């Protein structure tokens, strides 16, 4: 079921183009955030010699001790999931 949002404004200016620009701007922001977060994850993976998936599995099973580095790595992995979820939610949206 598609989500639908109605926007009303008392402004005399037509707001449809403004909403479209705002959506595109937000998508660009999320895309940039996704790219930077992936770069940070890749640095952790190189530094510790394992994928983020492997790291998370080892952390959850207690095979890796929690440190400031592992907390940072875990936060970046969660940030990527959130950014991608938000990006995907609006990626195919259109303004009627």
KAGI-V704615 format. One record per run of one state. SS is the DSSP state (H for helix, E for strand, L for the rest). FROM is the first residue (numbers start at 1). TO is the last residue. If there is no record, write none. Layout:
# KAGI-V704615
ss: (SS;SS)
from: (FROM;FROM)
to: (TO;TO)
This chain:
# KAGI-V704615
ss: (L;H;L;H;L;H;L)
from: (1;16;49;52;61;68;92)
to: (15;48;51;60;67;91;96)
